Amino acid sequence: MEERLEDLEVKLAYQERLIGELDTLVRSFGTRLDDALREIKTLKESLRTGGEPAVGPANEPPPHY
């Protein structure tokens, strides 16, 4: 009985660690998704107004020109 209880405690510890790691991963992806959505919104607005994109490199020719 005691061995079975110890096995359950070990499994619980691994599950708690895994849940923590997954939570960190999901939060990270959420942040990246928010950033990507903001950038897409900015690009859409720029295309609608016909202006230069507010994000990214300027439309300059490469240095060898």
N, C-alpha and C positions, 0 to 999 in steps of 0.2 A: 504494500500500500504506500509506504514512504517513497519507494523508488518511482512509483507512478506519479506521485505528487511532485517529486523533483523534476521529472520529465515535463510535466505541465508547466512548471515554473520556468524551465529553460525555453520551452516553446513560446511562452508569453513574453519573455525577455527579447527573443529574436523578433517576434511580431511587433513589439513596441518600437524596436530600433528600425525595422523596415517601414513602419508607418511614419516615423519621423523623417526617414530618407525620402519616402514618396511625397510627403507633405512639402519638403524643401524643393523637390523636383517640380511638383505641380505649381508652386508659387513662382518658381523661376520661369517656367513656360508661360504662366499668366502674365508676368511682367514683359516678357519678350513679345507676346501676342499684343499686349496693349501698345507697346512701342511700334510694332509693325502696323497696327491699325491707325495710329496717329500719323505715321508716315504716308500711308495710303491716302488718308483724308487730305493731307497737305498736298500730295501730288494731284489728286482729283480736283481740288480747288484751283490749283495752278493751271491745270489743263482747261478748266472751265473759263478762267479769266484770260487765257491766252498768254500768260506771262511765263517767265522762266521758273522752273521748279525751285522751291525754296530750300530743298534738300538735295544734297549730292554735289558733285563737282560742276564747275561752270563749263559751258560749252566752248572750250578753248581748243585750238588745234594742238596736236602733239608737238613736243619740243623740236622735232626734226623739220618742221615746216618753216 
